[in-house]
Amino acid sequence: MALSYKARKRWSLVILVIGLPVYLVVAVTVVGLFERPPIWLELGIYLGLGIAWALPFKAVFKGVGKADPDAEG
């Protein structure tokens, strides 16, 4: 079942305002549990985690910045 434009817009806002900060804290905590790796490896880890975070929500964010396709006029 596909989400409506309004539902995608609301979920994208919730994901960005609540989910992203929570994800950042979790990612920093998990990486901080281990001994600090070299800076290039740490950067790679954060880039990989950032891409892995965004992929599941691609469908939610797709088309949210455009006008509502279901709106009249």
Secondary structure, 3 states (H helix, E strand, C coil): CCCCHHHHHHHHHHHHHHHHHHHHHHHHHHHHCCCCCCHHHHHHHHHHHHHHHHHHHHHHHCCCCCCCCCCCC
